[in-house]
């Protein structure tokens, strides 16, 4: 009986293709809205997380906003390490933008001036070459480590160790190669003192990375650092800023989760509207096929058979709309991935299941009343009916 009811449902839907498609349209749009919006939000979140993770291991990023006319120097860093046992190491750094050139090829590159412990503190690993060492920083050597993007742009190759590049007109030797953080990032790393020598930054210690003894919990290290810096800058806690990437990511992921729920809820309204459309058309269908219902009942069809037939018809319409919506969502997300090359948007299995599950729910809930109304029609009245 179930198999026969399925066949009859498809026959009823195919007998009026235009009306059936328009009925499905609400479900198609609802599923597309749900899947696309949630997948876009999820893809954006994943891209941010990947970018953060590609920056190396988690550290506390500290920035001095107001040095009170008393700039931090190396002795201040040594004091922090001595006074804060929860802190493992500190790596001061300088940031700037420089024009890096090789022949006719050039690019604006994000330059970071670092000391030798930077690579250990930040967990930066080289693909090729060597790290910056103490003697490089002490002498202000003109050496540079570049990322893959910069290497490919300037040399059309990643085999660049020993080659020369010009950084703001100064001749530098490439000593190392690192992985690019993203498709559009161009990065260079040079010694701290070299950074100040070529005029890319001031020499004071205004920014530094702080590595904790406990890599799973930075709370104690952050508390000790805050107490020390607060005392250092005349108890002005606005004089500096300490950022914990993990805390920021957790907060961002929580906000994005709420946003995905809200977007999913808004998109689900379209599915409800689509369900109302299904119920409306099914009620019309019940009215049009009243005589058919009467004949089936007259030859012995039970009420549950009539109920099942119309319920399945509503369910098939809803499911077909759901699957078409999923296919269109996949196409839209593929286009979005091509247009936004820095992000990848995919449909997760859980989102697909939720969308199809909601389609089934809508089909059952909004098909129930028309099916019940069809099943409860009196046989004699149904046989007398004419459209």
Secondary structure, 3 states (H helix, E strand, C coil): CHHHHHHHHHHHHHCCHHHHHHHHHHHHHHHHHHHHHHHHHHHHHHHHHHHHHHCCCCCEEEEECCCCCCCCCHHHHHHHHHHCCCEEEEEEEEEEEEEEEECCEEEEEEEEEECCCHHHHHCCCEEEECCCCHHHHHHCCCEEEEEHHHHHHHHCCCCCCCCEEEECCEEEEEEEEECCCCCCCCEEEEEHHHHHHCCCCCCCCCEEEEEECCCCCCHHHHHHHHHHHHHHCCCCCCCEEEEEHHHHHHHHHHHHHHHHHHHHHHHHHHHHHHHHHHHHHHHHHHHHCHHHHHHHHHCCCCHHHHHHHHHHHHHHHHHHHHHHHHHHHHHHHHHHHHHCCCCCCCCCHHHHHHHHHHHHHHHHHHHHHHHHHHHCCCHHHHHHCCC
